[in-house]
Each structure stands twice: as C-alpha cells, then as structure tokens.
C-alpha cells in the first residue's frame, strides 16, 4: 500500500527557511519521479517542484526557482524540500506526490505559514 507522510511544516517569519520532508512507503521509491505540490488558502493545488528517480534532474515552478531546492534520499525513501527566503505568498499546505500509473498518490500534507 502506497503511503506518503509529509512533515516539517511550521509557522515562520518572512525571509525565513524551512525544510520539508516526506517519508515514502509501499513502493520502490528509487524508481519513481517525485513531486512537491502546494495548495494556498482558497486556491487550486499547484506543482512546486519535481525530481527524477535518480535525482539527476529537477524542475521548479517559476515563483520558487532559486529559493527552493528539491532533493531525495533513495537509500532511506525520503523526499525533501528546502525552502529559503520564504514569502507570505508561499503560505500553503504542501504535499508530496508520486504518479504510479494509473493513479497519482498524495500524502496528507504539512502546513507552512509565512508571517508577513
């Protein structure tokens, strides 16, 4: 059974940093691309960053480029998101996700609140 468990969310001051993590269970983590999504209050869920299975290629949503870094630990089945220079508009619930066709799986998310 695929399970994803995010943690590390917190309330942080504008300009601060946080590191989110996601523990993955129930699938061969090292063989799948992984992504972070976020859902700001009252808005649709949006893709933040993606990392390929081998960790060799990463892509980012424009507004986080240069501030966020996605990484993975294939030995311990962990996905990370280092978030620096956080802004008020980064306030959202953050989810890790994996597409194992035909289904996309989600964790329950972790809340990030950036105080202006």
Order of alpha helices (4+ residues) and beta strands (2+ residues): beta-beta-beta-beta-beta-beta-beta-beta-beta-beta-beta
